[in-house]
Amino acid sequence: MENQHKQVCPANERDGVLETEARRIGVVGIVVRDRLKSAPQVNQVLSAYAHVIIGRMGIPYRDRGISVIALIVDGDTDTLGAMTGKLGSLQGVKVKTAITA
């Protein structure tokens, strides 16, 4: 079981012990304005960072013509910042993040 966990969470390993101090749990909110245009790019970024995504919920908000995605993440701040930066740079995509201290 220990080896499985290391494969899922490869970041910050020292001497075979996973360092959880450098990792943060957070919530990432994503609003996608043009789903047909932006969804493939959003999904490509999320797939690249699947190792830090613990859970994902996506809801089409048809009345407003947007899609809302909520992510639960667990990773170091550099990785989480890189992911949210890439998402936020996509046209029609807004991202907000809350990370534990």
Phi and psi in radians as a Rosetta constraint file:
Dihedral C 1 N 2 CA 2 C 2 CIRCULARHARMONIC -1.083 0.35
Dihedral N 2 CA 2 C 2 N 3 CIRCULARHARMONIC -0.732 0.35
Dihedral C 2 N 3 CA 3 C 3 CIRCULARHARMONIC -1.128 0.35
Dihedral N 3 CA 3 C 3 N 4 CIRCULARHARMONIC -0.630 0.35
Dihedral C 3 N 4 CA 4 C 4 CIRCULARHARMONIC -1.069 0.35
Dihedral N 4 CA 4 C 4 N 5 CIRCULARHARMONIC -0.772 0.35
Dihedral C 4 N 5 CA 5 C 5 CIRCULARHARMONIC -1.086 0.35
Dihedral N 5 CA 5 C 5 N 6 CIRCULARHARMONIC -0.703 0.35
Dihedral C 5 N 6 CA 6 C 6 CIRCULARHARMONIC -1.126 0.35
Dihedral N 6 CA 6 C 6 N 7 CIRCULARHARMONIC -0.599 0.35
Dihedral C 6 N 7 CA 7 C 7 CIRCULARHARMONIC -1.223 0.35
Dihedral N 7 CA 7 C 7 N 8 CIRCULARHARMONIC -0.642 0.35
Dihedral C 7 N 8 CA 8 C 8 CIRCULARHARMONIC -1.296 0.35
Dihedral N 8 CA 8 C 8 N 9 CIRCULARHARMONIC -0.638 0.35
Dihedral C 8 N 9 CA 9 C 9 CIRCULARHARMONIC -2.133 0.35
Dihedral N 9 CA 9 C 9 N 10 CIRCULARHARMONIC 1.307 0.35
Dihedral C 9 N 10 CA 10 C 10 CIRCULARHARMONIC -1.349 0.35
Dihedral N 10 CA 10 C 10 N 11 CIRCULARHARMONIC -0.204 0.35
Dihedral C 10 N 11 CA 11 C 11 CIRCULARHARMONIC -1.280 0.35
Dihedral N 11 CA 11 C 11 N 12 CIRCULARHARMONIC 2.550 0.35
Dihedral C 11 N 12 CA 12 C 12 CIRCULARHARMONIC 1.034 0.35
Dihedral N 12 CA 12 C 12 N 13 CIRCULARHARMONIC 0.911 0.35
Dihedral C 12 N 13 CA 13 C 13 CIRCULARHARMONIC -1.745 0.35
Dihedral N 13 CA 13 C 13 N 14 CIRCULARHARMONIC 2.324 0.35
Dihedral C 13 N 14 CA 14 C 14 CIRCULARHARMONIC -2.402 0.35
Dihedral N 14 CA 14 C 14 N 15 CIRCULARHARMONIC 2.162 0.35
Dihedral C 14 N 15 CA 15 C 15 CIRCULARHARMONIC 0.960 0.35
Dihedral N 15 CA 15 C 15 N 16 CIRCULARHARMONIC 0.640 0.35
Dihedral C 15 N 16 CA 16 C 16 CIRCULARHARMONIC 1.361 0.35
Dihedral N 16 CA 16 C 16 N 17 CIRCULARHARMONIC 0.046 0.35
Dihedral C 16 N 17 CA 17 C 17 CIRCULARHARMONIC -1.920 0.35
Dihedral N 17 CA 17 C 17 N 18 CIRCULARHARMONIC 2.256 0.35
Dihedral C 17 N 18 CA 18 C 18 CIRCULARHARMONIC -1.354 0.35
Dihedral N 18 CA 18 C 18 N 19 CIRCULARHARMONIC 2.164 0.35
Dihedral C 18 N 19 CA 19 C 19 CIRCULARHARMONIC -1.523 0.35
Dihedral N 19 CA 19 C 19 N 20 CIRCULARHARMONIC 1.887 0.35
Dihedral C 19 N 20 CA 20 C 20 CIRCULARHARMONIC -1.523 0.35
Dihedral N 20 CA 20 C 20 N 21 CIRCULARHARMONIC -0.253 0.35
Dihedral C 20 N 21 CA 21 C 21 CIRCULARHARMONIC -1.098 0.35
Dihedral N 21 CA 21 C 21 N 22 CIRCULARHARMONIC -0.595 0.35
Dihedral C 21 N 22 CA 22 C 22 CIRCULARHARMONIC -1.433 0.35
Dihedral N 22 CA 22 C 22 N 23 CIRCULARHARMONIC -0.174 0.35
Dihedral C 22 N 23 CA 23 C 23 CIRCULARHARMONIC -1.715 0.35
Dihedral N 23 CA 23 C 23 N 24 CIRCULARHARMONIC 2.620 0.35
Dihedral C 23 N 24 CA 24 C 24 CIRCULARHARMONIC -2.209 0.35
Dihedral N 24 CA 24 C 24 N 25 CIRCULARHARMONIC 2.566 0.35
Dihedral C 24 N 25 CA 25 C 25 CIRCULARHARMONIC -1.712 0.35
Dihedral N 25 CA 25 C 25 N 26 CIRCULARHARMONIC 2.450 0.35
Dihedral C 25 N 26 CA 26 C 26 CIRCULARHARMONIC -2.699 0.35
Dihedral N 26 CA 26 C 26 N 27 CIRCULARHARMONIC 3.046 0.35
Dihedral C 26 N 27 CA 27 C 27 CIRCULARHARMONIC -2.161 0.35
Dihedral N 27 CA 27 C 27 N 28 CIRCULARHARMONIC 2.286 0.35
Dihedral C 27 N 28 CA 28 C 28 CIRCULARHARMONIC -2.063 0.35
Dihedral N 28 CA 28 C 28 N 29 CIRCULARHARMONIC 2.155 0.35
Dihedral C 28 N 29 CA 29 C 29 CIRCULARHARMONIC -1.803 0.35
Dihedral N 29 CA 29 C 29 N 30 CIRCULARHARMONIC 2.272 0.35
Dihedral C 29 N 30 CA 30 C 30 CIRCULARHARMONIC -2.196 0.35
Dihedral N 30 CA 30 C 30 N 31 CIRCULARHARMONIC 2.249 0.35
Dihedral C 30 N 31 CA 31 C 31 CIRCULARHARMONIC -1.996 0.35
Dihedral N 31 CA 31 C 31 N 32 CIRCULARHARMONIC 2.166 0.35
Dihedral C 31 N 32 CA 32 C 32 CIRCULARHARMONIC -1.941 0.35
Dihedral N 32 CA 32 C 32 N 33 CIRCULARHARMONIC 2.062 0.35
Dihedral C 32 N 33 CA 33 C 33 CIRCULARHARMONIC -1.401 0.35
Dihedral N 33 CA 33 C 33 N 34 CIRCULARHARMONIC -0.736 0.35
Dihedral C 33 N 34 CA 34 C 34 CIRCULARHARMONIC -2.069 0.35
Dihedral N 34 CA 34 C 34 N 35 CIRCULARHARMONIC 1.528 0.35
Dihedral C 34 N 35 CA 35 C 35 CIRCULARHARMONIC -1.020 0.35
Dihedral N 35 CA 35 C 35 N 36 CIRCULARHARMONIC -0.786 0.35
Dihedral C 35 N 36 CA 36 C 36 CIRCULARHARMONIC -1.088 0.35
Dihedral N 36 CA 36 C 36 N 37 CIRCULARHARMONIC -0.627 0.35
Dihedral C 36 N 37 CA 37 C 37 CIRCULARHARMONIC -1.446 0.35
Dihedral N 37 CA 37 C 37 N 38 CIRCULARHARMONIC -0.713 0.35
Dihedral C 37 N 38 CA 38 C 38 CIRCULARHARMONIC -1.686 0.35
Dihedral N 38 CA 38 C 38 N 39 CIRCULARHARMONIC -0.399 0.35
Dihedral C 38 N 39 CA 39 C 39 CIRCULARHARMONIC -0.980 0.35
Dihedral N 39 CA 39 C 39 N 40 CIRCULARHARMONIC -0.762 0.35
Dihedral C 39 N 40 CA 40 C 40 CIRCULARHARMONIC -1.055 0.35
Dihedral N 40 CA 40 C 40 N 41 CIRCULARHARMONIC -0.690 0.35
Dihedral C 40 N 41 CA 41 C 41 CIRCULARHARMONIC -1.209 0.35
Dihedral N 41 CA 41 C 41 N 42 CIRCULARHARMONIC -0.721 0.35
Dihedral C 41 N 42 CA 42 C 42 CIRCULARHARMONIC -1.066 0.35
Dihedral N 42 CA 42 C 42 N 43 CIRCULARHARMONIC -0.830 0.35
Dihedral C 42 N 43 CA 43 C 43 CIRCULARHARMONIC -1.127 0.35
Dihedral N 43 CA 43 C 43 N 44 CIRCULARHARMONIC -0.568 0.35
Dihedral C 43 N 44 CA 44 C 44 CIRCULARHARMONIC -1.130 0.35
Dihedral N 44 CA 44 C 44 N 45 CIRCULARHARMONIC -0.770 0.35
Dihedral C 44 N 45 CA 45 C 45 CIRCULARHARMONIC -1.135 0.35
Dihedral N 45 CA 45 C 45 N 46 CIRCULARHARMONIC -0.801 0.35
Dihedral C 45 N 46 CA 46 C 46 CIRCULARHARMONIC -1.090 0.35
Dihedral N 46 CA 46 C 46 N 47 CIRCULARHARMONIC -0.650 0.35
Dihedral C 46 N 47 CA 47 C 47 CIRCULARHARMONIC -1.126 0.35
Dihedral N 47 CA 47 C 47 N 48 CIRCULARHARMONIC -0.671 0.35
Dihedral C 47 N 48 CA 48 C 48 CIRCULARHARMONIC -1.157 0.35
Dihedral N 48 CA 48 C 48 N 49 CIRCULARHARMONIC -0.463 0.35
Dihedral C 48 N 49 CA 49 C 49 CIRCULARHARMONIC -1.934 0.35
Dihedral N 49 CA 49 C 49 N 50 CIRCULARHARMONIC 0.414 0.35
Dihedral C 49 N 50 CA 50 C 50 CIRCULARHARMONIC -1.002 0.35
Dihedral N 50 CA 50 C 50 N 51 CIRCULARHARMONIC -0.487 0.35
Dihedral C 50 N 51 CA 51 C 51 CIRCULARHARMONIC -1.181 0.35
Dihedral N 51 CA 51 C 51 N 52 CIRCULARHARMONIC -0.278 0.35
Dihedral C 51 N 52 CA 52 C 52 CIRCULARHARMONIC -1.886 0.35
Dihedral N 52 CA 52 C 52 N 53 CIRCULARHARMONIC -0.081 0.35
Dihedral C 52 N 53 CA 53 C 53 CIRCULARHARMONIC -1.609 0.35
Dihedral N 53 CA 53 C 53 N 54 CIRCULARHARMONIC 2.038 0.35
Dihedral C 53 N 54 CA 54 C 54 CIRCULARHARMONIC -1.524 0.35
Dihedral N 54 CA 54 C 54 N 55 CIRCULARHARMONIC -0.687 0.35
Dihedral C 54 N 55 CA 55 C 55 CIRCULARHARMONIC -2.642 0.35
Dihedral N 55 CA 55 C 55 N 56 CIRCULARHARMONIC 2.715 0.35
Dihedral C 55 N 56 CA 56 C 56 CIRCULARHARMONIC -2.525 0.35
Dihedral N 56 CA 56 C 56 N 57 CIRCULARHARMONIC 2.356 0.35
Dihedral C 56 N 57 CA 57 C 57 CIRCULARHARMONIC -2.322 0.35
Dihedral N 57 CA 57 C 57 N 58 CIRCULARHARMONIC 2.192 0.35
Dihedral C 57 N 58 CA 58 C 58 CIRCULARHARMONIC -2.085 0.35
Dihedral N 58 CA 58 C 58 N 59 CIRCULARHARMONIC 2.330 0.35
Dihedral C 58 N 59 CA 59 C 59 CIRCULARHARMONIC -2.306 0.35
Dihedral N 59 CA 59 C 59 N 60 CIRCULARHARMONIC 2.125 0.35
Dihedral C 59 N 60 CA 60 C 60 CIRCULARHARMONIC -1.357 0.35
Dihedral N 60 CA 60 C 60 N 61 CIRCULARHARMONIC 2.149 0.35
Dihedral C 60 N 61 CA 61 C 61 CIRCULARHARMONIC -1.779 0.35
Dihedral N 61 CA 61 C 61 N 62 CIRCULARHARMONIC 1.428 0.35
Dihedral C 61 N 62 CA 62 C 62 CIRCULARHARMONIC -1.083 0.35
Dihedral N 62 CA 62 C 62 N 63 CIRCULARHARMONIC -0.634 0.35
Dihedral C 62 N 63 CA 63 C 63 CIRCULARHARMONIC -1.039 0.35
Dihedral N 63 CA 63 C 63 N 64 CIRCULARHARMONIC -0.517 0.35
Dihedral C 63 N 64 CA 64 C 64 CIRCULARHARMONIC -1.859 0.35
Dihedral N 64 CA 64 C 64 N 65 CIRCULARHARMONIC -0.054 0.35
Dihedral C 64 N 65 CA 65 C 65 CIRCULARHARMONIC 1.218 0.35
Dihedral N 65 CA 65 C 65 N 66 CIRCULARHARMONIC 0.532 0.35
Dihedral C 65 N 66 CA 66 C 66 CIRCULARHARMONIC -2.273 0.35
Dihedral N 66 CA 66 C 66 N 67 CIRCULARHARMONIC 2.929 0.35
Dihedral C 66 N 67 CA 67 C 67 CIRCULARHARMONIC -2.111 0.35
Dihedral N 67 CA 67 C 67 N 68 CIRCULARHARMONIC 2.476 0.35
Dihedral C 67 N 68 CA 68 C 68 CIRCULARHARMONIC -2.087 0.35
Dihedral N 68 CA 68 C 68 N 69 CIRCULARHARMONIC 2.277 0.35
Dihedral C 68 N 69 CA 69 C 69 CIRCULARHARMONIC -2.122 0.35
Dihedral N 69 CA 69 C 69 N 70 CIRCULARHARMONIC 2.301 0.35
Dihedral C 69 N 70 CA 70 C 70 CIRCULARHARMONIC -2.011 0.35
Dihedral N 70 CA 70 C 70 N 71 CIRCULARHARMONIC 2.263 0.35
Dihedral C 70 N 71 CA 71 C 71 CIRCULARHARMONIC -2.051 0.35
Dihedral N 71 CA 71 C 71 N 72 CIRCULARHARMONIC 2.467 0.35
Dihedral C 71 N 72 CA 72 C 72 CIRCULARHARMONIC -1.823 0.35
Dihedral N 72 CA 72 C 72 N 73 CIRCULARHARMONIC 2.188 0.35
Dihedral C 72 N 73 CA 73 C 73 CIRCULARHARMONIC -2.175 0.35
Dihedral N 73 CA 73 C 73 N 74 CIRCULARHARMONIC 2.737 0.35
Dihedral C 73 N 74 CA 74 C 74 CIRCULARHARMONIC -2.534 0.35
Dihedral N 74 CA 74 C 74 N 75 CIRCULARHARMONIC 1.829 0.35
Dihedral C 74 N 75 CA 75 C 75 CIRCULARHARMONIC -2.946 0.35
Dihedral N 75 CA 75 C 75 N 76 CIRCULARHARMONIC 3.091 0.35
Dihedral C 75 N 76 CA 76 C 76 CIRCULARHARMONIC -1.341 0.35
Dihedral N 76 CA 76 C 76 N 77 CIRCULARHARMONIC 2.776 0.35
Dihedral C 76 N 77 CA 77 C 77 CIRCULARHARMONIC -1.130 0.35
Dihedral N 77 CA 77 C 77 N 78 CIRCULARHARMONIC -0.556 0.35
Dihedral C 77 N 78 CA 78 C 78 CIRCULARHARMONIC -1.129 0.35
Dihedral N 78 CA 78 C 78 N 79 CIRCULARHARMONIC -0.782 0.35
Dihedral C 78 N 79 CA 79 C 79 CIRCULARHARMONIC -1.162 0.35
Dihedral N 79 CA 79 C 79 N 80 CIRCULARHARMONIC -0.782 0.35
Dihedral C 79 N 80 CA 80 C 80 CIRCULARHARMONIC -1.119 0.35
Dihedral N 80 CA 80 C 80 N 81 CIRCULARHARMONIC -0.694 0.35
Dihedral C 80 N 81 CA 81 C 81 CIRCULARHARMONIC -1.133 0.35
Dihedral N 81 CA 81 C 81 N 82 CIRCULARHARMONIC -0.673 0.35
Dihedral C 81 N 82 CA 82 C 82 CIRCULARHARMONIC -1.128 0.35
Dihedral N 82 CA 82 C 82 N 83 CIRCULARHARMONIC -0.750 0.35
Dihedral C 82 N 83 CA 83 C 83 CIRCULARHARMONIC -1.110 0.35
Dihedral N 83 CA 83 C 83 N 84 CIRCULARHARMONIC -0.868 0.35
Dihedral C 83 N 84 CA 84 C 84 CIRCULARHARMONIC -1.195 0.35
Dihedral N 84 CA 84 C 84 N 85 CIRCULARHARMONIC -0.556 0.35
Dihedral C 84 N 85 CA 85 C 85 CIRCULARHARMONIC -1.120 0.35
Dihedral N 85 CA 85 C 85 N 86 CIRCULARHARMONIC -0.750 0.35
Dihedral C 85 N 86 CA 86 C 86 CIRCULARHARMONIC -1.149 0.35
Dihedral N 86 CA 86 C 86 N 87 CIRCULARHARMONIC -0.722 0.35
Dihedral C 86 N 87 CA 87 C 87 CIRCULARHARMONIC -1.119 0.35
Dihedral N 87 CA 87 C 87 N 88 CIRCULARHARMONIC -0.793 0.35
Dihedral C 87 N 88 CA 88 C 88 CIRCULARHARMONIC -1.158 0.35
Dihedral N 88 CA 88 C 88 N 89 CIRCULARHARMONIC -0.371 0.35
Dihedral C 88 N 89 CA 89 C 89 CIRCULARHARMONIC -1.431 0.35
Dihedral N 89 CA 89 C 89 N 90 CIRCULARHARMONIC -0.164 0.35
Dihedral C 89 N 90 CA 90 C 90 CIRCULARHARMONIC -1.340 0.35
Dihedral N 90 CA 90 C 90 N 91 CIRCULARHARMONIC 2.428 0.35
Dihedral C 90 N 91 CA 91 C 91 CIRCULARHARMONIC -1.129 0.35
Dihedral N 91 CA 91 C 91 N 92 CIRCULARHARMONIC 2.308 0.35
Dihedral C 91 N 92 CA 92 C 92 CIRCULARHARMONIC 1.384 0.35
Dihedral N 92 CA 92 C 92 N 93 CIRCULARHARMONIC 0.221 0.35
Dihedral C 92 N 93 CA 93 C 93 CIRCULARHARMONIC -2.111 0.35
Dihedral N 93 CA 93 C 93 N 94 CIRCULARHARMONIC 2.243 0.35
Dihedral C 93 N 94 CA 94 C 94 CIRCULARHARMONIC -2.038 0.35
Dihedral N 94 CA 94 C 94 N 95 CIRCULARHARMONIC 2.448 0.35
Dihedral C 94 N 95 CA 95 C 95 CIRCULARHARMONIC -2.318 0.35
Dihedral N 95 CA 95 C 95 N 96 CIRCULARHARMONIC 2.379 0.35
Dihedral C 95 N 96 CA 96 C 96 CIRCULARHARMONIC -2.306 0.35
Dihedral N 96 CA 96 C 96 N 97 CIRCULARHARMONIC 2.474 0.35
Dihedral C 96 N 97 CA 97 C 97 CIRCULARHARMONIC -2.291 0.35
Dihedral N 97 CA 97 C 97 N 98 CIRCULARHARMONIC 2.469 0.35
Dihedral C 97 N 98 CA 98 C 98 CIRCULARHARMONIC -2.194 0.35
Dihedral N 98 CA 98 C 98 N 99 CIRCULARHARMONIC 2.084 0.35
Dihedral C 98 N 99 CA 99 C 99 CIRCULARHARMONIC -2.079 0.35
Dihedral N 99 CA 99 C 99 N 100 CIRCULARHARMONIC 2.480 0.35
Dihedral C 99 N 100 CA 100 C 100 CIRCULARHARMONIC -1.224 0.35
Dihedral N 100 CA 100 C 100 N 101 CIRCULARHARMONIC 2.699 0.35
